Amino acid sequence: MRETKTTNPELIHLIRLLKKESREKQAGIWLDVADHLAKTRSQRISVNLSRINRNTKRSDIVVVPGKILGSGSINHAVTVASFGASEKAKAKLVAAKAKYLSIPELLEKNPTGANIKIIR
């Protein structure tokens, strides 16, 4: 069976960046996120807002190694980073006064990965 690899240049660059930062800052969280992003598209994670709402508290920092979908609601302010998010999810995050960041933006703000939760 043939091994499938991603051809998205943005995703390839992000995976390399995460692995590099993981080695340099000795932050295992970024290697874990890179490993999840390196999976095939059908195996990549999709998380609904309802799951984020259940598993977080106010002012938590969360990374989703995949895509955020708009099903459900969120009723507290959190900081969420992911590779992608639906327009509906972004609108609901703004309505809840939550921050949405891309993974490179979160990596720049918190290179050591301290106090970050991974939602799968």
Secondary structure in CASP SS format (residue, H / E / C, confidence):
PFRMAT SS
TARGET T0000
AUTHOR 0000-0000-0000
METHOD secondary structure of the structure
MODEL  1
M C 1.00
R C 1.00
E C 1.00
T C 1.00
K C 1.00
T C 1.00
T C 1.00
N C 1.00
P H 1.00
E H 1.00
L H 1.00
I H 1.00
H H 1.00
L H 1.00
I H 1.00
R H 1.00
L H 1.00
L H 1.00
K H 1.00
K H 1.00
E H 1.00
S H 1.00
R H 1.00
E H 1.00
K H 1.00
Q C 1.00
A C 1.00
G H 1.00
I H 1.00
W H 1.00
L H 1.00
D H 1.00
V H 1.00
A H 1.00
D H 1.00
H H 1.00
L H 1.00
A C 1.00
K C 1.00
T C 1.00
R C 1.00
S C 1.00
Q C 1.00
R C 1.00
I E 1.00
S E 1.00
V E 1.00
N E 1.00
L H 1.00
S H 1.00
R H 1.00
I H 1.00
N H 1.00
R H 1.00
N H 1.00
T C 1.00
K C 1.00
R C 1.00
S C 1.00
D C 1.00
I E 1.00
V E 1.00
V E 1.00
V E 1.00
P E 1.00
G E 1.00
K E 1.00
I E 1.00
L E 1.00
G C 1.00
S C 1.00
G C 1.00
S C 1.00
I C 1.00
N C 1.00
H C 1.00
A C 1.00
V C 1.00
T E 1.00
V E 1.00
A E 1.00
S E 1.00
F E 1.00
G E 1.00
A E 1.00
S C 1.00
E H 1.00
K H 1.00
A H 1.00
K H 1.00
A H 1.00
K H 1.00
L H 1.00
V H 1.00
A H 1.00
A C 1.00
K C 1.00
A C 1.00
K E 1.00
Y E 1.00
L E 1.00
S E 1.00
I H 1.00
P H 1.00
E H 1.00
L H 1.00
L H 1.00
E H 1.00
K H 1.00
N C 1.00
P C 1.00
T C 1.00
G C 1.00
A C 1.00
N C 1.00
I E 1.00
K E 1.00
I E 1.00
I C 1.00
R C 1.00
END
